[in-house]
Amino acid sequence: EGEVMKILIIEDNYEKINKIHKALENFTDVSISSVLSVAEGLDRLRCENYEILVVDMQIPDVRGRDINVKGGIELLLQMLSLSKKLAGYLKTLIIWMLMLQY
């Protein structure tokens, strides 16, 4: 029996969250959590380590507020300060995502 892979979904659309859960439900040894805003995502990331993050690029900063069209990118930038280990990977990912937007 292997270790449990922890996945965090940061997405404000319940339908999309359910689709992601369904896509991952056949995998064994996974633990899936989800949050609805940048603030909730950062709170979780401060307390727990995740192997996989699924991040909505257009997500509210705070639950119930208007969507921030760059919320996902801003979340990833804030994550750089939480973990130096992730810094190199996230810089590459952010650059790639920015290139896709333009």
Secondary structure, DSSP 8 states (H G I E B T S, - for coil): ----EEEEEE-S-HHHHHHHHHHHTTSSSEEEEEESSHHHHHHHHHH---SEEEE-SSEESSTTS-EETTHHHHHHHHHTTT-HHHHHHHHHHHHHHHHHH-
